[in-house]
Each structure stands twice: as structure tokens, then as C-alpha cells.
Amino acid sequence: MTRIPWKCPNCGDGMTAYLAEKPYVLRCARGHSFDIAKQGYVNLLLPQKRGSTPPGDDANMVRARTAFLDGGYYKAFSDGVNRLVADALRENASAPCVIADAGCGEGYYTHNLVSYLREGGTDAVCAGFDLSKDAVSHGAKRAKASGNAESLSFAVASLFEMPLADGSCDGIINLFAPTADDEFARILKPDGFLVLAVPAERHLWGLKCAVYDTPYENEVRRDVLPHFTLKEVRQIRETVTVCGNDHIKALFAMTPYFWKTSVSDRQKLDTLEQLTTEIAFDLLLYGKN
């Protein structure tokens, strides 16, 4: 929490973490103050932007996603993200390097990335942002339990208004979340990078075959971002077997297909206890223009 270049969401000034008083707070020079929750995260989403319904995943969805991801089904993907970020940092690394996870969810990938970089001797801090308070709370608790709390911070915030100082980040990871080209460019250093993850053509083909009478391949994505230039594409292809109906349903609920699928098609998964499917991801590495 102390090494992150926080920006006050009220006035835009820098913020300092005060951990010698209780409650622990982030505070800017103009006196705007934000309590750090006992779990270790901070809520920087201003009240007028929260809406009447709590945004993001609820506690049940966070638990389901965590159980699925902790099952190791997406470990190859997580490992690929870690390697790509580490390689990108070798070219233009500061000390400590600062990474933002824009749309971090429950923090599975954020946690793995920080652990990987630390084990490789890279002095790195990472800030994860998500609209879901339940998700960032889970991520913060996991960071404390793993001993990563000094290097890993979580905040409730929109990735379209990340509470980080201009030009303060060496890199951004954006894994299946919306992209915010202007905001990403604002927080990155001139030689900063962006890692964008997108599903490849045959991603979750086995799941689609179980749900749809006529499954379809995904379109190839190579997002054109005005402030960035695509430098490299890395492919991750693997076949996994998902065991247990809860994990299968959690996987389906993690996809955009879930919201576009009829109730009758969703019900095809109700009695399925094992599913073998391809997972196929493309990691797109961009450099800031």
C-alpha cells in the first residue's frame, strides 16, 4: 500500500498511506482521506459513481471463480502472463517497477504475477483495481495471507478512472476486462507496456459443444488502440479437464456467453460432472506510442 503512486479521486493530488495510526488511511495534502479496510484494501470509488446497486461480482461469484481458478485449470494462462510481463520489464525496468492490473477481479492473476516477479528477483509492486468490493476484499486478504501485502495492493475503482498518478506505471495487465485507451496511456511511463489478453478462435470449444447445438469459433482479436502499437503476440493453447459440476458452472459464468445463452441451453450443464475442453488465449503486448 505504501509504495503505490496513489492519486486522490477527489482532487488528483498524490496520496500517502498512513499506517501508524488507526484506522489506517490514504490521505492527500488537501485532507481528502480514505480508510484502509481491515482486509487491506481501500475503496476509492466516489459515492456519486457507485450507483444504487453494488457494482461488479458479488460474494458468491467471487467464491465460485476462486474455487475454479485455484483448481489450476488456467495455470498455463497465468504462467504465460507472468513470463510476458517479466520479459517486457527486462527491457525498460525501473526500481521498483509498478504494475497496474486493470479489472483484477479476485486477484488470482495479480497475486501470481507478484509472486513470480519476486521469486525472479524483480522489485515490483502491483495495484489491482476492480468495481467489486467483494473481489478486491478477497484479493487483499489473499495478499496478506501469502506475505505479499507489501508488494500487492487492491482498491475499489473503475479502470476508466484509476487512482494512480500520471506516468507512474511501467506496465498494465488487462485480462478479459474492458480497455480504456486514454486512461492506460495516462498512467503509463513513456516506455511503458500493456498486456491485453483475448480469447482465441477455439477457446472453450468443448464447453460450447456441450451447450450449443451449433457451436461457433471466436473471431480473432487484434485490438487497435490509438495510443499503443502492437509489438508481439503470444499464443497459449492447452486442453484441460474440468471436474465437478460447480467448477463447470463457474467456468461458464465467467464467460460472456453466459449472458447470451438461453435458460434451456444453460440447463444442459446441470448434470455434467466432467468436461474436457480446449483453452486458447492470445496475449497481446503493446508499447505506448
Residue pairs with C-beta under 8 A, 6 or more apart in sequence:
1 17
1 19
1 24
1 26
1 36
1 40
1 42
1 149
1 153
2 17
2 19
2 150
3 96
3 125
3 150
3 151
4 17
4 98
4 125
4 127
4 153
4 164
5 14
5 98
5 164
5 165
5 168
5 169
6 14
6 15
6 16
6 17
6 26
6 163
6 164
6 165
7 13
7 14
7 15
7 163
7 164
7 165
7 166
8 14
8 15
8 28
8 30
8 32
8 163
9 44
9 45
9 46
9 157
9 161
9 163
10 28
10 30
10 32
10 46
11 28
11 30
11 32
13 28
13 29
13 30
13 32
14 28
14 29
14 165
15 26
15 27
15 28
15 32
15 34
15 163
16 26
16 27
16 28
17 24
17 25
17 26
17 36
18 24
18 25
18 26
18 27
19 36
23 35
23 36
24 35
24 36
25 33
25 34
25 35
25 36
26 33
26 34
26 36
26 42
26 44
27 33
27 34
34 42
34 43
34 44
35 42
35 43
36 42
37 43
37 137
37 140
39 137
39 140
39 141
39 144
40 140
40 141
40 143
40 144
40 149
40 153
40 154
41 133
41 136
41 137
41 139
41 140
41 153
41 154
41 155
41 156
42 153
42 154
42 155
42 156
43 133
43 155
43 156
44 155
44 156
44 157
44 163
45 55
45 131
45 156
45 157
45 158
49 158
49 161
54 132
54 133
55 131
55 132
56 130
56 131
56 132
56 133
56 134
56 135
57 65
57 105
57 106
57 132
57 134
57 135
58 132
58 134
59 134
61 134
61 253
62 105
62 106
62 132
62 134
62 135
62 138
64 246
64 249
64 250
64 253
65 105
65 106
65 108
65 250
65 254
66 106
66 108
66 138
67 246
67 247
67 250
68 242
68 247
68 250
68 251
68 254
69 106
69 108
70 108
71 242
71 243
71 247
73 240
73 242
73 247
73 251
73 279
74 279
76 236
76 238
76 279
77 197
77 236
77 279
77 281
78 108
78 109
78 112
78 113
79 112
79 116
80 234
80 236
80 281
80 283
81 109
81 112
81 113
81 173
81 175
81 195
81 197
81 283
82 112
82 113
82 116
82 117
84 195
84 232
84 234
84 283
84 285
85 99
85 113
85 117
85 171
85 173
85 195
86 116
86 117
86 120
86 122
88 171
88 193
88 195
88 285
89 97
89 117
89 122
89 124
89 170
89 171
91 191
92 170
92 189
92 191
92 192
92 193
93 122
93 170
94 170
94 189
95 123
96 123
96 124
96 125
97 122
97 123
97 124
97 125
97 170
97 171
98 124
98 125
98 126
98 127
98 164
98 168
98 169
98 170
98 171
99 113
99 124
99 125
99 126
99 127
99 169
99 170
99 171
99 172
99 173
100 126
100 127
100 128
100 129
100 162
100 164
100 169
100 171
100 172
100 173
100 187
101 107
101 109
101 110
101 113
101 126
101 127
101 128
101 129
101 172
101 173
101 175
102 129
102 159
102 162
102 172
102 173
102 174
102 177
102 180
102 184
103 129
103 130
103 159
103 174
103 175
103 176
103 177
103 178
104 110
104 128
104 129
104 130
104 135
104 136
104 139
104 154
105 130
105 132
105 135
105 139
106 135
106 138
106 139
106 142
107 128
107 135
107 136
107 138
107 139
107 140
107 142
107 143
107 152
107 154
109 173
109 175
110 126
110 128
110 139
110 152
110 154
110 173
111 139
111 142
111 143
111 146
111 148
111 152
113 126
113 173
114 124
114 125
114 126
114 143
114 148
114 151
114 152
115 146
115 148
117 124
118 124
118 148
118 151
124 151
125 151
125 152
125 153
126 151
126 152
126 153
127 153
127 154
127 155
127 164
128 136
128 139
128 152
128 153
128 154
128 155
129 136
129 154
129 155
129 156
129 157
129 158
129 159
129 162
129 163
130 136
130 139
130 154
130 156
130 157
131 156
131 157
131 158
132 156
133 156
136 154
136 155
136 156
137 154
139 152
139 154
140 149
140 153
140 154
143 149
143 152
143 153
143 154
155 163
157 163
159 174
159 177
159 178
159 180
159 183
160 178
160 180
160 183
161 183
162 183
162 187
164 187
165 187
166 186
166 187
167 186
167 187
167 188
167 189
167 190
168 187
168 189
169 187
169 188
169 189
169 192
170 188
170 189
170 192
170 193
171 188
171 192
171 193
171 194
171 195
172 184
172 187
172 188
172 192
172 193
172 194
172 195
173 194
173 195
173 197
174 184
174 194
174 195
174 196
174 197
175 195
175 197
176 197
176 198
176 199
179 196
179 223
179 225
181 225
181 226
181 227
181 228
182 227
184 194
184 225
184 227
184 228
185 227
185 228
185 288
185 289
188 194
188 288
189 288
190 288
191 287
191 288
192 287
192 288
193 231
193 285
193 286
193 287
193 288
194 225
194 228
194 285
194 286
194 288
195 283
195 284
195 285
195 286
196 223
196 283
196 284
196 286
197 281
197 282
197 283
197 284
198 221
198 223
198 281
198 282
198 284
199 218
199 221
199 280
199 281
199 282
200 218
200 220
200 235
200 237
200 280
200 281
200 282
201 217
201 218
201 219
201 220
201 280
202 217
202 218
202 237
202 278
202 280
203 218
203 278
203 279
203 280
203 281
204 251
204 255
204 257
204 277
204 278
204 279
204 280
205 215
205 217
205 277
205 278
205 280
206 275
206 276
206 277
206 278
207 248
207 251
207 252
207 255
207 275
207 277
208 215
208 216
208 257
209 215
210 268
210 269
210 272
210 275
211 252
211 257
211 261
211 265
211 266
211 268
211 269
212 261
212 265
220 282
221 282
221 284
222 230
222 233
222 284
223 284
225 286
226 289
227 288
227 289
228 286
228 287
228 288
228 289
229 286
229 287
229 289
230 284
230 285
230 286
231 285
231 286
231 287
232 284
232 285
233 282
233 283
233 284
233 285
234 282
234 283
234 285
235 280
235 281
235 282
235 283
236 279
236 280
236 281
236 282
236 283
237 278
237 279
237 280
238 278
238 279
238 280
239 276
239 277
239 278
239 279
240 276
240 277
240 279
241 274
241 275
241 276
242 248
242 251
242 274
242 275
242 276
242 277
243 273
243 274
244 273
244 274
245 269
245 270
245 271
245 272
245 273
248 269
248 272
248 273
248 275
249 269
251 275
252 258
252 266
252 269
258 266
